[in-house]
Amino acid sequence: MWKLYELATGRFPYPKWNSVFDQLTQVVRGDPPQLSNSDERRFSPKFISFVNVCLTKDESKRPKYRELLRDPFIQMYEERSVDVAGYVCRIMDQMPASPSSPTYME
């Protein structure tokens, strides 16, 4: 679930490691990342709660899939019609053309 954290914040949730052993120690023994609001990014309370509950390390305390499907964040989108394709198109229309973009013209 840390990938959702990474997508939301635009950064990897753990510090850079010097070795695979540092990585293993951090992931297994360290505290899990926690999503929160900052000056740069604002998230809804429902989204923060959902991501953070999914990041619970202790499997016995982490909700199972059926319970996650009843989470208020998920339920909110069960009741809404969301145009993901339209959203992606609007974002892409705002991006500047670049040399690697198929729309780039010299």
Backbone hydrogen bonds, N-H to C=O, Kabsch-Sander energy under -0.5 kcal/mol:
donor,donor_aa,acceptor,acceptor_aa,energy
4,L,1,M,-1.2
5,Y,1,M,-1.2
6,E,2,W,-2.6
7,L,3,K,-2.8
8,A,4,L,-2.3
9,T,5,Y,-2.3
10,G,6,E,-2.5
23,Q,19,S,-1.9
24,L,20,V,-2.5
25,T,21,F,-2.3
26,Q,22,D,-2.5
27,V,23,Q,-2.6
28,V,24,L,-2.6
29,R,25,T,-2.7
30,G,25,T,-0.9
30,G,26,Q,-1.1
38,S,41,R,-2.9
48,I,44,S,-2.4
49,S,45,P,-2.5
50,F,46,K,-2.2
51,V,47,F,-2.7
52,N,48,I,-2.6
53,V,49,S,-2.3
54,C,50,F,-1.8
55,L,51,V,-1.2
56,T,53,V,-1.1
59,E,57,K,-0.7
61,K,58,D,-1.7
62,R,58,D,-1.4
68,L,64,K,-2.4
69,L,65,Y,-2.1
70,R,66,R,-0.5
70,R,67,E,-1.1
71,D,68,L,-1.6
75,Q,71,D,-2.9
76,M,72,P,-2.0
77,Y,73,F,-0.9
77,Y,74,I,-0.7
78,E,74,I,-1.1
79,E,75,Q,-1.3
82,V,80,R,-0.7
83,D,81,S,-0.5
84,V,82,V,-1.2
87,Y,83,D,-2.0
88,V,84,V,-2.7
89,C,85,A,-2.4
90,R,86,G,-2.3
91,I,87,Y,-2.2
92,M,88,V,-2.7
93,D,89,C,-2.2
94,Q,90,R,-0.9
94,Q,91,I,-0.7
95,M,91,I,-0.6
95,M,92,M,-0.8
101,S,98,S,-2.0
104,Y,101,S,-1.6
